[in-house]
Amino acid sequence: MSLAVLAMLTLSAPIQTASAQEQEGAIYVVQEGDSLWEIAVRFRVSIDDLSQINGINDPSQLGVGARLTIPGLEGIQGTLTTRTVGYGDNLRSLSRRYHLPIETLTQLNHISSPAELFVGASLVLLEENTAIEEKSRMLLTGGQTLLELSVINSTNPWTLALENDLPSLWQLASGYVLHSKESETTSEVEVAGPSALPGEIHSITINPSLLVQGNTSVINIIAEEGTTFSGSLIDWELHFLESDDGSLTALQGIHAMTPPGLYALAITGTLPADAAGNRSSFAFSQAVLVTSGNYPFDPVLTVSPETIDPAVTAPEDAEWAAFSAPVTPAKQWEGSFTTPAPPPFSDCWPSRYGNRRSYNGSTYSYFHSGLDFCGGVGVNILAPAAGTVVFAGPMTVRGNATMIDHGWGVYTGYLHQSEILVKVGDKVTPGQVIGLVGGTGRVTGPHLHWEVWVGGVQVDPLEWLETVFPSVQ
């Protein structure tokens, strides 16, 4: 083989760093689908530092199985891996679950604030610490001592203090959740459940884990019978209702104009009564991340000045929103919603939800609150799901409008109709004709403007045509 050919083969070979015996420090083994940029983001280091310490000149030649040294983790030795932070995790509980000192967890994840452990965040761990021991989770209630808690759960108080790195047996606050591998009540769900919450709470999932402007969020809880819950997400009250499988679910829309960033998801409640009939309360709050919906900006629209006058729009907006405020406990819809427009207009959308809007040269402080369907005056409007009519009448901005309650805080609205064919109190069925397309209210031409409201917030209707809610991860 010529030297030239040998040189070409050497240059084209995937990067393989030194063997495990030759490497020290924090190591990551490259997986299928990894890129150098993604690895740098995952471990919160610069791509330049990552390339330099590993002698990488061409990131495209990164090979599966390559062992990369991760910079900035001096004093840490071992192979790194990642997990996803769930709701109910915090630094203290993760430290106990994975047998890692809080200082090590903080260094591994470059944590400067507890808020950085938001739901859906990537958690860096040492591979040898990823096995979860069978431990029960127990809540220290008001006025209860560690000794009393140990007696109730058949554990040794000194062992409990040692397992949880407690400075003493006495300086503990109410609401403290402790882990114990001695408890006789340990179950599989306690081991896998939210590490900072009592063992009676088996799981709390958020779908999607990273929230999106204009989308619907589903919070699902599985807990022991008799546990009650309430909560809030950003500024919205959560309503937990029982699903067919016995779990509790809250649906909440994320406003299309919510600035991307971290917000609080707080959940409180009471546990089932103990042998003495006492019920303990708990409270937990964790950050969730709202991401951009990447909505486009529409061309400036020209409309009648009256329809953008705050003296007219503010009272009507408040009235319209009030119709969607009640959360009725009966879920009336089944499966996904069907389109409210008949063929050939069912997939013709001149304007989609979330688009930023300017009226008569205003700033882009408005957004399109629904999905517009093509169709001339007189085209049928169809109910997308079973529900109950809660409003049917004329409005200045919305024209002839109808709102339907589908239960669980889910509503749909139909604007600019030429004729309304239902009245308040009517029960509608999927596919039923409820009105006719028109051009009434603030419009530039005849069309159907269709809205979906969830938890008092307008959300993307297309998501409800494509997804069966409530959807749980």
BALUMLUM-155498 format. One record per residue: x, y, z of N, C-alpha, C in turn. Coordinates in steps of 0.02 Angstrom, whole numbers, padded with zeros to 5 digits, always signed. Layout:
REM residues N
XYZXYZXYZ;...
This chain:
REM residues 473
+00043-00060+00000+00000+00000+00000+00045+00062+00000;+00030+00111-00044+00071+00171-00048+00061+00215+00012;+00110+00258+00026+00105+00305+00082+00047+00354+00071;+00034+00372+00009-00021+00419-00006-00088+00390+00012;-00098+00325-00007-00162+00292+00009-00169+00285+00084;-00114+00265+00118-00116+00257+00190-00134+00323+00224;-00107+00378+00199-00121+00443+00229-00195+00461+00220;-00223+00446+00161-00294+00460+00148-00338+00420+00194;-00323+00356+00205-00363+00315+00250-00359+00340+00321;-00301+00364+00341-00292+00390+00409-00333+00452+00419;-00333+00497+00369-00370+00560+00375-00445+00548+00376;-00470+00496+00342-00542+00485+00337-00569+00441+00393;-00527+00413+00435-00551+00369+00488-00586+00408+00542;-00641+00381+00571-00676+00415+00625-00630+00426+00685;-00644+00482+00720-00603+00498+00779-00615+00446+00833;-00562+00417+00858-00565+00372+00915-00513+00397+00965;-00536+00421+01022-00489+00448+01072-00456+00391+01109;-00413+00409+01156-00373+00360+01193-00416+00309+01229;-00386+00252+01243-00422+00199+01278-00436+00218+01350;-00481+00180+01383-00501+00195+01451-00441+00195+01498;-00392+00150+01485-00334+00146+01530-00292+00209+01525;-00292+00243+01467-00250+00302+01457-00285+00367+01477;-00351+00366+01486-00389+00426+01501-00404+00432+01575;-00403+00494+01598-00424+00508+01666-00475+00565+01663;-00511+00573+01718-00560+00626+01722-00629+00603+01704;-00672+00650+01685-00742+00636+01668-00746+00619+01594;-00772+00559+01578-00772+00534+01510-00843+00524+01485;-00855+00541+01421-00920+00526+01390-00907+00482+01329;-00945+00428+01323-00939+00382+01266-00990+00403+01213;-00967+00420+01154-01011+00444+01100-01061+00391+01080;-01125+00412+01074-01179+00366+01055-01202+00380+00983;-01238+00333+00955-01266+00341+00888-01309+00404+00886;-01298+00446+00836-01338+00507+00827-01309+00568+00862;-01257+00559+00903-01226+00616+00937-01188+00661+00887;-01188+00725+00900-01144+00771+00866-01103+00808+00918;-01047+00836+00898-01004+00871+00946-01042+00930+00976;-01082+00964+00936-01120+01021+00961-01170+00998+01014;-01206+00943+01001-01255+00918+01049-01222+00897+01114;-01164+00866+01109-01127+00844+01169-01106+00905+01210;-01082+00957+01175-01061+01018+01210-01120+01050+01247;-01178+01052+01214-01237+01081+01246-01259+01039+01306;-01258+00973+01297-01280+00927+01350-01239+00935+01413;-01173+00945+01405-01129+00949+01463-01111+01022+01480;-01144+01069+01446-01137+01140+01461-01064+01164+01457;-01031+01145+01404-00963+01167+01391-00960+01197+01321;-00908+01235+01306-00902+01263+01239-00875+01210+01191;-00897+01215+01129-00875+01166+01079-00800+01174+01066;-00773+01235+01074-00701+01245+01065-00661+01210+01119;-00684+01217+01182-00648+01183+01237-00652+01107+01229;-00711+01083+01208-00720+01011+01200-00675+00984+01144;-00670+01022+01090-00627+01001+01034-00554+01003+01053;-00534+01056+01089-00464+01065+01106-00439+01010+01152;-00476+00995+01205-00453+00946+01254-00450+00876+01225;-00490+00864+01172-00492+00797+01141-00454+00794+01074;-00422+00850+01055-00383+00851+00994-00424+00840+00931;-00485+00868+00930-00530+00858+00873-00524+00916+00825;-00506+00902+00763-00501+00953+00711-00561+00952+00664;-00591+00893+00655-00648+00885+00610-00705+00851+00647;-00754+00889+00672-00809+00860+00711-00850+00808+00672;-00850+00813+00605-00889+00766+00565-00861+00695+00568;-00799+00688+00592-00768+00622+00596-00774+00590+00665;-00820+00617+00706-00831+00590+00773-00863+00522+00768;-00831+00470+00795-00855+00402+00788-00894+00378+00848;-00944+00335+00836-00981+00303+00890-00932+00262+00932;-00936+00269+00998-00891+00233+01043-00830+00273+01062;-00819+00330+01029-00762+00372+01048-00771+00396+01120;-00715+00399+01156-00717+00419+01227-00691+00490+01232;-00735+00536+01249-00718+00607+01253-00708+00629+01325;-00655+00666+01337-00645+00697+01402-00686+00761+01405;-00726+00769+01457-00768+00829+01464-00731+00879+01508;-00717+00939+01481-00680+00989+01520-00721+01020+01576;-00686+01050+01623-00720+01087+01677-00745+01045+01734;-00726+00981+01736-00750+00936+01789-00690+00908+01827;-00646+00953+01847-00585+00932+01883-00603+00895+01947;-00567+00841+01960-00577+00803+02021-00629+00748+02014;-00666+00747+01958-00717+00695+01947-00689+00642+01901;-00695+00580+01921-00668+00524+01883-00725+00474+01868;-00732+00456+01804-00782+00406+01786-00816+00422+01720;-00860+00376+01699-00897+00383+01637-00962+00419+01650;-00977+00469+01609-01037+00510+01618-01095+00483+01577;-01154+00494+01603-01216+00479+01567-01267+00532+01585;-01324+00531+01553-01375+00582+01567-01443+00550+01579;-01482+00583+01619-01552+00566+01631-01593+00630+01622;-01659+00623+01617-01702+00681+01612-01734+00696+01679;-01731+00759+01700-01760+00780+01764-01836+00776+01758;-01868+00744+01806-01941+00739+01807-01971+00785+01859;-02037+00792+01857-02069+00832+01909-02066+00794+01975;-02047+00829+02027-02039+00797+02092-01967+00782+02110;-01920+00807+02070-01849+00799+02084-01819+00865+02107;-01774+00862+02156-01733+00920+02173-01663+00895+02192;-01618+00942+02206-01549+00923+02218-01542+00873+02275;-01578+00887+02330-01573+00845+02389-01598+00774+02374;-01655+00769+02341-01684+00702+02329-01643+00664+02276;-01617+00699+02226-01576+00666+02176-01510+00642+02206;-01483+00681+02252-01422+00661+02287-01433+00595+02324;-01490+00588+02357-01505+00527+02394-01519+00469+02347;-01556+00483+02293-01574+00429+02247-01512+00399+02213;-01465+00442+02193-01408+00417+02155-01343+00413+02195;-01348+00423+02261-01289+00416+02304-01232+00461+02281;-01248+00522+02265-01197+00571+02245-01203+00632+02291;-01148+00656+02318-01151+00717+02359-01181+00775+02319;-01217+00819+02353-01246+00877+02319-01192+00917+02284;-01133+00922+02314-01079+00961+02284-01057+00930+02217;-01057+00863+02214-01038+00829+02151-01092+00839+02098;-01155+00832+02117-01210+00844+02070-01207+00915+02043;-01193+00963+02088-01190+01033+02068-01133+01044+02018;-01075+01014+02031-01018+01021+01986-01031+00987+01919;-01058+00926+01920-01072+00890+01859-01118+00928+01812;-01166+00964+01842-01218+00997+01802-01210+01073+01799;-01154+01098+01826-01140+01171+01825-01199+01210+01852;-01227+01187+01907-01288+01218+01935-01270+01277+01980;-01300+01334+01966-01291+01393+02009-01355+01411+02045;-01412+01382+02023-01477+01395+02054-01519+01332+02050;-01558+01318+02103-01603+01259+02101-01652+01260+02042;-01669+01321+02017-01716+01326+01962-01690+01293+01898;-01624+01282+01895-01596+01251+01835-01615+01177+01829;-01640+01147+01883-01665+01078+01880-01738+01080+01861;-01752+01109+01803-01821+01114+01780-01843+01048+01748;-01908+01038+01743-01934+00977+01714-01911+00971+01641;-01884+00914+01623-01860+00903+01555-01787+00920+01545;-01754+00949+01596-01683+00965+01590-01642+00901+01588;-01583+00905+01558-01538+00848+01555-01496+00847+01619;-01496+00791+01654-01460+00783+01716-01398+00739+01704;-01339+00766+01718-01277+00729+01709-01262+00689+01772;-01246+00625+01762-01230+00580+01818-01168+00539+01800;-01139+00509+01851-01087+00459+01840-01121+00392+01829;-01100+00356+01778-01133+00294+01758-01139+00244+01815;-01089+00241+01858-01090+00193+01913-01140+00212+01967;-01170+00272+01962-01219+00294+02012-01290+00295+01986;-01303+00262+01930-01370+00266+01900-01418+00213+01925;-01392+00161+01957-01437+00109+01984-01475+00137+02044;-01541+00128+02044-01583+00154+02098-01597+00099+02148;-01578+00111+02211-01592+00062+02263-01666+00064+02281;-01691+00009+02306-01760+00006+02329-01766+00044+02395;-01795+00103+02390-01805+00144+02450-01876+00170+02451;-01905+00172+02510-01971+00202+02517-01962+00277+02529;-02015+00315+02514-02015+00387+02525-02068+00403+02578;-02049+00439+02629-02095+00453+02684-02093+00526+02702;-02152+00554+02718-02160+00625+02732-02160+00637+02807;-02117+00684+02830-02117+00705+02900-02171+00758+02908;-02223+00743+02946-02279+00789+02953-02270+00836+03011;-02314+00886+03015-02310+00937+03067-02312+00907+03137;-02263+00927+03179-02260+00904+03247-02232+00834+03256;-02214+00801+03202-02189+00733+03206-02113+00733+03213;-02087+00688+03255-02015+00682+03262-01989+00625+03218;-01923+00625+03208-01893+00572+03168-01903+00504+03201;-01903+00502+03267-01914+00439+03303-01984+00413+03289;-02034+00458+03292-02103+00437+03279-02111+00412+03207;-02080+00447+03160-02083+00426+03090-02051+00358+03081;-01996+00346+03116-01961+00282+03111-02003+00225+03138;-02037+00237+03194-02080+00185+03223-02137+00167+03176;-02169+00218+03147-02225+00207+03101-02204+00165+03041;-02142+00177+03016-02118+00144+02956-02070+00087+02969;-02064+00066+03032-02022+00009+03051-01950+00017+03028;-01922+00076+03042-01852+00089+03025-01814+00112+03086;-01748+00111+03081-01704+00135+03135-01692+00210+03125;-01705+00253+03175-01697+00325+03165-01625+00345+03149;-01575+00311+03179-01506+00328+03165-01487+00309+03094;-01511+00251+03071-01499+00231+03002-01533+00280+02954;-01593+00300+02971-01630+00348+02929-01593+00414+02925;-01565+00437+02981-01527+00499+02981-01464+00492+02938;-01431+00434+02943-01370+00423+02904-01385+00419+02829;-01438+00383+02810-01456+00376+02740-01473+00442+02707;-01500+00489+02748-01523+00553+02720-01476+00611+02737;-01416+00595+02762-01366+00646+02777-01393+00701+02822;-01429+00680+02874-01459+00729+02920-01408+00749+02973;-01405+00815+02989-01357+00838+03039-01374+00815+03109;-01438+00803+03123-01460+00780+03189-01528+00747+03182;-01552+00718+03237-01618+00687+03236-01673+00737+03249;-01655+00798+03266-01707+00843+03292-01720+00903+03247;-01672+00924+03207-01679+00986+03169-01708+00972+03100;-01771+00951+03098-01804+00937+03035-01870+00975+03032;-01884+01003+02973-01945+01041+02965-02001+00997+02938;-02063+01017+02954-02121+00982+02926-02119+00985+02850;-02139+00930+02817-02138+00928+02745-02076+00896+02716;-02028+00878+02758-01966+00846+02737-01982+00775+02712;-01958+00757+02653-01968+00689+02626-01903+00650+02634;-01907+00594+02670-01848+00553+02684-01851+00488+02645;-01792+00461+02630-01786+00397+02594-01760+00344+02642;-01787+00283+02637-01763+00229+02680-01766+00163+02642;-01711+00124+02646-01711+00057+02615-01729+00004+02666;-01742+00025+02729-01761-00023+02782-01836-00033+02787;-01875+00014+02761-01947+00012+02771-01977-00052+02743;-02023-00081+02781-02057-00143+02759-02111-00129+02708;-02125-00064+02695-02181-00047+02650-02157-00028+02580;-02092-00034+02567-02065-00012+02502-02099-00049+02445;-02121-00011+02394-02152-00041+02335-02115-00016+02273;-02127-00050+02217-02094-00032+02155-02109+00040+02134;-02172+00062+02144-02190+00130+02124-02155+00182+02167;-02141+00166+02230-02105+00213+02273-02034+00222+02247;-02003+00168+02225-01934+00170+02201-01930+00214+02139;-01976+00206+02093-01972+00240+02029-02007+00308+02030;-02043+00324+02082-02083+00385+02084-02043+00448+02094;-02078+00506+02099-02044+00570+02108-02006+00573+02173;-01940+00584+02168-01896+00573+02225-01905+00622+02283;-01935+00680+02271-01943+00729+02324-02014+00732+02351;-02056+00684+02331-02126+00683+02353-02140+00619+02392;-02193+00620+02433-02209+00561+02475-02222+00499+02433;-02213+00440+02462-02221+00377+02427-02291+00364+02403;-02341+00398+02433-02410+00388+02410-02421+00415+02339;-02375+00459+02317-02379+00487+02249-02333+00445+02205;-02363+00408+02159-02325+00360+02118-02291+00393+02058;-02325+00440+02027-02294+00475+01970-02331+00539+01955;-02293+00589+01932-02321+00651+01905-02285+00664+01839;-02322+00662+01785-02292+00673+01719-02322+00734+01686;-02281+00767+01646-02302+00827+01609-02288+00814+01536;-02338+00821+01495-02331+00810+01423-02356+00871+01384;-02311+00903+01345-02240+00887+01338-02201+00912+01399;-02142+00884+01411-02103+00905+01469-02077+00976+01460;-02061+00995+01398-02044+01064+01383-02105+01097+01352;-02134+01146+01386-02196+01176+01364-02184+01221+01304;-02236+01231+01263-02230+01270+01202-02285+01322+01200;-02267+01384+01181-02316+01436+01173-02374+01411+01129;-02436+01420+01153-02494+01403+01113-02514+01330+01113;-02477+01288+01148-02494+01217+01149-02530+01198+01213;-02558+01138+01214-02594+01112+01272-02546+01068+01313;-02544+01081+01379-02504+01041+01425-02549+00994+01463;-02524+00932+01473-02562+00881+01509-02521+00862+01571;-02550+00873+01630-02518+00852+01692-02557+00793+01719;-02523+00735+01725-02556+00673+01746-02525+00648+01810;-02567+00628+01857-02544+00605+01922-02572+00536+01937;-02529+00490+01958-02550+00425+01984-02531+00423+02057;-02580+00412+02100-02569+00413+02172-02616+00365+02206;-02602+00352+02269-02646+00307+02307-02715+00338+02315;-02765+00296+02316-02834+00319+02322-02842+00360+02386;-02877+00416+02379-02888+00460+02437-02842+00519+02439;-02790+00520+02395-02745+00578+02391-02779+00632+02349;-02779+00694+02374-02810+00749+02338-02757+00798+02314;-02771+00833+02259-02722+00878+02229-02754+00943+02207;-02716+00997+02211-02732+01060+02178-02665+01088+02154;-02668+01140+02114-02604+01166+02090-02612+01227+02046;-02556+01252+02022-02556+01310+01977-02496+01304+01930;-02506+01327+01869-02453+01330+01819-02449+01402+01794;-02393+01434+01806-02385+01506+01793-02439+01543+01833;-02488+01574+01800-02542+01608+01836-02609+01572+01832;-02609+01511+01806-02672+01476+01795-02683+01422+01848;-02743+01420+01875-02761+01368+01923-02772+01302+01886;-02745+01248+01914-02753+01182+01884-02811+01146+01916;-02848+01109+01875-02906+01070+01899-02893+00997+01882;-02882+00956+01933-02867+00885+01923-02932+00845+01925;-02945+00809+01870-03006+00770+01862-02988+00698+01848;-03032+00653+01870-03016+00581+01865-03027+00555+01795;-02975+00520+01769-02979+00488+01704-03008+00418+01711;-03022+00386+01654-03051+00319+01655-03007+00268+01690;-02940+00279+01688-02894+00231+01719-02882+00245+01793;-02918+00294+01821-02910+00310+01892-02858+00362+01907;-02817+00381+01858-02768+00434+01869-02803+00502+01868;-02768+00553+01889-02794+00621+01891-02759+00663+01837;-02798+00702+01800-02771+00739+01744-02795+00811+01746;-02748+00857+01732-02765+00927+01722-02741+00948+01653;-02783+00982+01616-02765+01010+01551-02757+01085+01558;-02703+01112+01529-02692+01184+01533-02658+01210+01470;-02689+01260+01440-02659+01292+01382-02604+01341+01403;-02555+01349+01359-02502+01398+01370-02514+01456+01321;-02522+01516+01348-02539+01573+01306-02486+01583+01251;-02509+01601+01192-02465+01609+01134-02414+01665+01144;-02429+01714+01188-02384+01770+01198-02344+01764+01263;-02346+01707+01296-02305+01697+01356-02231+01700+01337;-02193+01745+01368-02122+01749+01351-02086+01684+01367;-02045+01658+01322-02007+01597+01338-01965+01606+01401;-01961+01553+01441-01922+01557+01502-01947+01507+01553;-01921+01512+01614-01938+01467+01668-01996+01494+01709;-02043+01450+01726-02102+01468+01766-02115+01413+01817;-02156+01429+01867-02168+01382+01921-02229+01338+01907;-02222+01273+01919-02278+01226+01923-02282+01203+01995;-02334+01225+02030-02342+01209+02101-02399+01160+02110;-02388+01108+02150-02439+01059+02165-02442+01049+02241;-02502+01053+02268-02513+01042+02339-02568+00989+02347;-02575+00962+02408-02628+00913+02419-02626+00883+02487;-02667+00832+02496-02669+00795+02559-02663+00721+02545;-02630+00685+02590-02621+00613+02583-02680+00576+02615;-02689+00512+02598-02743+00473+02629-02734+00471+02705;-02789+00461+02740-02788+00459+02813-02746+00400+02838;-02709+00412+02893-02671+00358+02924-02716+00319+02971;-02687+00273+03009-02726+00230+03053-02766+00269+03105;-02740+00328+03123-02774+00369+03173-02825+00417+03141;-02831+00414+03075-02878+00458+03041-02850+00526+03023;-02785+00537+03032-02754+00601+03016-02732+00603+02944;-02739+00661+02912-02718+00670+02843-02662+00722+02841;-02607+00705+02809-02550+00750+02804-02553+00789+02739;-02531+00851+02741-02529+00892+02681-02458+00896+02653;-02452+00911+02589-02387+00918+02558-02390+00975+02507;-02333+01001+02489-02329+01055+02439-02262+01049+02404;-02263+01061+02339-02201+01057+02300-02206+01104+02241;-02151+01136+02224-02149+01181+02166-02084+01169+02129;-02089+01169+02063-02030+01157+02021-02037+01198+01957;-01980+01219+01930-01981+01259+01869-01997+01215+01808;-02034+01244+01762-02046+01214+01696-02024+01266+01644;-02004+01242+01586-01978+01286+01534-02030+01295+01479;-02047+01358+01464-02090+01375+01407-02044+01394+01349;-02054+01360+01292-02013+01373+01233-02055+01409+01180;-02021+01438+01131-02055+01477+01079-02095+01432+01033;-02153+01458+01010-02192+01423+00960-02170+01441+00890;-02122+01488+00883-02095+01509+00818-02150+01530+00770;-02194+01574+00794-02249+01597+00752-02227+01653+00706;-02252+01654+00644-02232+01706+00596-02271+01771+00607;-02250+01824+00572-02283+01889+00575-02324+01898+00511;-02389+01910+00519-02433+01922+00461-02423+01992+00434;-02439+02004+00370-02440+02072+00345-02490+02115+00384;-02479+02180+00386-02524+02225+00421-02594+02220+00392;-02644+02214+00437-02714+02207+00416-02751+02273+00426;-02796+02289+00380-02837+02349+00386-02909+02329+00403;-02934+02355+00459-03002+02338+00482-03037+02401+00505;-03101+02396+00520-03139+02453+00546-03109+02475+00613;-03094+02540+00622-03064+02563+00685-03104+02543+00747;-03170+02538+00740-03211+02520+00798-03192+02452+00825;-03172+02407+00781-03158+02338+00803-03091+02329+00838;-03050+02383+00840-02988+02379+00879-02987+02433+00934;-03043+02466+00944-03049+02516+00997-03052+02479+01065;-03004+02491+01111-03005+02457+01176-03071+02464+01213;-03105+02520+01204-03170+02529+01238-03220+02477+01215;-03211+02452+01153-03256+02401+01126-03228+02332+01138;-03163+02323+01123-03134+02256+01125-03125+02229+01196;-03105+02272+01244-03091+02246+01311-03152+02214+01344;-03210+02248+01346-03269+02216+01375-03289+02152+01339;-03284+02153+01271-03304+02093+01233-03254+02036+01245;-03190+02052+01249-03140+02000+01263-03154+01968+01331;-03170+02010+01381-03184+01984+01448-03246+01940+01448;-03298+01963+01412-03360+01924+01408-03348+01856+01375;-03311+01856+01320-03297+01795+01282-03255+01746+01324;-03205+01773+01359-03162+01731+01401-03202+01701+01459;-03250+01739+01485-03289+01715+01543-03329+01653+01525;-03350+01647+01462-03389+01588+01442-03347+01524+01448;-03280+01531+01442-03236+01472+01443-03207+01459+01512;-03227+01497+01562-03196+01491+01628-03218+01430+01668;-03282+01411+01669-03303+01354+01710-03270+01289+01687;-03251+01247+01736-03222+01181+01721-03274+01129+01741;-03312+01105+01692-03363+01055+01706-03330+00986+01710;-03346+00946+01760-03309+00883+01773-03324+00827+01723;-03378+00832+01685-03395+00778+01638-03359+00790+01572;-03317+00743+01552-03282+00746+01488-03328+00720+01434;-03347+00764+01386-03397+00745+01336-03367+00718+01271;-03304+00735+01255-03276+00714+01191-03241+00646+01197;-03234+00613+01141-03198+00549+01136-03149+00553+01078;-03088+00532+01088-03039+00532+01035-03018+00602+01015;-02994+00609+00954-02973+00674+00929-03032+00712+00901;-03025+00778+00898-03077+00820+00868-03077+00810+00792;-03135+00821+00762-03140+00820+00689-03145+00891+00664;-03129+00901+00601-03128+00968+00573-03198+00999+00573;-03203+01064+00588-03269+01098+00586-03289+01120+00516;-03245+01110+00467-03260+01131+00399-03267+01069+00354;-03318+01067+00311-03326+01009+00267-03278+01012+00208;-03266+00956+00173-03226+00957+00112-03260+01003+00061;-03223+01039+00020-03150+01037+00012-03113+01088+00056;-03148+01115+00107-03117+01168+00147-03084+01142+00211;-03087+01077+00224-03064+01050+00288-02989+01058+00299;-02950+01064+00246-02878+01074+00254-02854+01137+00217;-02899+01186+00211-02881+01250+00180-02881+01303+00234;-02821+01327+00252-02814+01373+00309-02778+01437+00286;-02815+01490+00271-02783+01552+00250-02742+01585+00305;-02757+01571+00368-02717+01598+00423-02718+01549+00481;-02660+01536+00509-02656+01487+00563-02651+01522+00631;-02659+01480+00682-02656+01504+00751-02586+01530+00768;-02584+01582+00810-02522+01606+00839-02487+01660+00799;-02505+01669+00735-02472+01720+00695-02476+01788+00729;-02420+01823+00732-02420+01890+00761-02453+01938+00712;-02493+01985+00740-02534+02028+00697-02529+02102+00715;-02534+02143+00664-02539+02215+00671-02602+02238+00635;-02643+02279+00669-02704+02306+00639-02697+02380+00628;-02709+02401+00565-02707+02472+00547-02641+02505+00566;-02586+02468+00560-02520+02497+00574-02499+02496+00647;-02535+02459+00689-02517+02455+00760-02454+02413+00769;-02428+02410+00830-02373+02364+00844-02399+02292+00839;-02353+02245+00835-02372+02174+00831-02385+02146+00902;-02433+02177+00935-02451+02157+01003-02512+02111+01003;-02537+02095+00944-02594+02050+00937-02568+01982+00911;-02609+01930+00920-02594+01866+00889-02659+01836+00863;-02653+01792+00815-02713+01759+00788-02733+01704+00835;-02792+01710+00864-02813+01666+00919-02846+01602+00897;-02849+01590+00832-02882+01529+00808-02855+01507+00741;-02892+01462+00710-02874+01435+00644-02929+01455+00595;-02909+01490+00541-02958+01511+00491-02965+01458+00437;-03028+01445+00418-03044+01399+00364-03072+01437+00304;-03053+01416+00244-03081+01444+00183-03156+01427+00180;-03190+01462+00135-03261+01447+00125-03302+01510+00120;-03348+01512+00073-03390+01571+00064-03450+01571+00110;-03488+01624+00105-03549+01631+00146-03596+01573+00133;-03620+01543+00187-03669+01488+00183-03640+01419+00188;-03573+01412+00189-03542+01345+00197-03557+01319+00268;-03572+01255+00273-03589+01226+00339-03530+01229+00388;-03547+01239+00451-03499+01234+00506-03519+01174+00548;-03470+01129+00562-03485+01066+00595-03456+01064+00666;-03492+01033+00712-03466+01022+00780-03410+00971+00777;-03351+00985+00806-03294+00938+00802-03297+00882+00854;-03341+00890+00904-03346+00841+00958-03410+00854+00996;-03429+00807+01038-03489+00816+01079-03479+00871+01129;-03533+00908+01144-03528+00962+01192-03594+00996+01204;-03592+01049+01243-03651+01087+01261-03641+01160+01243;-03688+01191+01208-03683+01261+01187-03691+01306+01248;-03642+01351+01259-03645+01397+01316-03655+01470+01294;-03644+01484+01229-03658+01550+01202-03675+01544+01129;-03723+01584+01106-03741+01587+01036-03774+01655+01024;-03738+01701+00991-03765+01768+00982-03717+01814+00947;-03738+01878+00935-03697+01926+00900-03648+01962+00947;-03588+01979+00920-03538+02019+00955-03507+02067+00905;-03478+02121+00929-03452+02172+00884-03391+02148+00845;-03341+02122+00880-03279+02101+00848-03287+02031+00818;-03319+01987+00853-03324+01917+00833-03383+01902+00787;-03426+01951+00778-03484+01940+00737-03531+01889+00769;-03568+01853+00728-03611+01800+00755-03567+01743+00779;-03571+01728+00843-03523+01681+00873-03559+01628+00915;-03526+01570+00920-03550+01514+00960-03492+01487+01001;-03506+01468+01063-03455+01433+01103-03486+01369+01132;-03447+01315+01128-03469+01249+01151-03423+01224+01206;-03452+01199+01260-03415+01169+01316-03410+01094+01305;-03348+01068+01303-03337+00996+01294-03317+00961+01359;-03316+00999+01414-03297+00971+01479-03222+00977+01493;-03205+00972+01558-03135+00974+01581-03100+01041+01564;-03138+01094+01556-03108+01159+01540-03091+01168+01467;-03118+01124+01423-03105+01128+01351-03167+01156+01315;-03156+01210+01277-03211+01243+01240-03189+01255+01168;-03238+01261+01123-03224+01281+01055-03268+01340+01036;-03241+01386+00995-03278+01446+00974-03281+01451+00899;-03336+01480+00874-03349+01485+00802-03370+01556+00788;-03330+01593+00749-03340+01665+00740-03359+01683+00669;-03388+01743+00662-03403+01775+00597-03458+01739+00557;-03502+01703+00590-03553+01664+00555-03606+01709+00522;-03632+01685+00467-03689+01720+00436-03754+01699+00470;-03755+01638+00497-03815+01614+00532-03795+01563+00585;-03825+01569+00644-03814+01523+00699-03873+01474+00701;-03858+01409+00704-03911+01358+00700-03921+01320+00766;-03891+01344+00820-03899+01313+00886-03915+01367+00937;-03936+01346+00996-03951+01394+01050-03919+01369+01114;-03914+01414+01163-03883+01397+01227-03920+01339+01259;-03882+01290+01283-03910+01231+01315-03916+01171+01269;-03909+01182+01203-03913+01126+01156-03854+01078+01165;-03868+01013+01161-03816+00962+01159-03800+00947+01086;-03737+00952+01068-03718+00940+00998-03678+00876+00993;-03678+00847+00934-03641+00785+00921-03589+00797+00866;-03537+00756+00862-03486+00766+00811-03515+00766+00741;-03497+00816+00701-03520+00820+00632-03586+00856+00624;-03620+00874+00679-03684+00910+00674-03672+00980+00646;-03717+01002+00601-03713+01070+00574-03737+01119+00627;-03694+01165+00648-03711+01212+00703-03716+01284+00679;-03696+01298+00616-03700+01365+00590-03676+01368+00519;-03675+01430+00490-03654+01440+00422-03600+01494+00420;-03550+01484+00376-03495+01531+00370-03521+01599+00347;-03489+01652+00374-03509+01720+00355-03451+01768+00359;-03467+01832+00358-03416+01885+00360-03434+01938+00410;-03465+01919+00466-03486+01968+00517-03428+01982+00566;-03428+02042+00595-03376+02060+00644-03313+02086+00611;-03255+02080+00645-03191+02106+00620-03162+02057+00570;-03175+02067+00507-03151+02022+00455-03131+02061+00393;-03091+02031+00350-03074+02059+00285-03110+02021+00230;-03147+01968+00248-03184+01928+00200-03216+01870+00235;-03266+01837+00204-03300+01781+00236-03253+01722+00249;-03258+01694+00309-03220+01634+00327-03244+01611+00395;-03224+01551+00415-03236+01526+00482-03173+01535+00524;-03179+01570+00579-03124+01575+00628-03142+01527+00685;-03100+01476+00694-03114+01423+00744-03064+01427+00800;-03088+01427+00862-03045+01431+00921-03054+01369+00964;-02999+01349+00998-03001+01298+01050-02973+01330+01114;-03011+01327+01168-02991+01353+01233-02978+01296+01281;-02922+01300+01318-02906+01249+01368-02882+01284+01431;-02918+01276+01486-02899+01309+01548-02902+01384+01543;-02949+01410+01505-02956+01483+01499-02907+01515+01451;-02874+01475+01409-02823+01501+01363-02836+01474+01293;-02831+01518+01243-02838+01495+01173-02774+01458+01153;-02783+01399+01123-02726+01357+01102-02732+01341+01028;-02681+01308+01002-02678+01291+00931-02730+01237+00915;-02781+01253+00874-02832+01203+00858-02805+01143+00819;-02753+01155+00778-02725+01099+00739-02700+01043+00785;-02674+01062+00843-02650+01011+00890-02707+00965+00912;-02768+00994+00918-02826+00954+00939-02854+00912+00882;-02837+00929+00820-02856+00887+00763-02808+00829+00754;-02746+00838+00778-02693+00788+00766-02677+00745+00827;-02701+00764+00886-02683+00729+00948-02745+00708+00986;-02744+00650+01015-02798+00628+01059-02782+00651+01130;-02822+00697+01156-02812+00721+01224-02862+00688+01271;-02843+00676+01335-02777+00692+01363-02724+00641+01343;-02668+00666+01319-02612+00622+01300-02561+00622+01357;-02540+00562+01377-02493+00554+01433-02431+00519+01408;-02372+00543+01429-02309+00511+01408-02305+00440+01435;
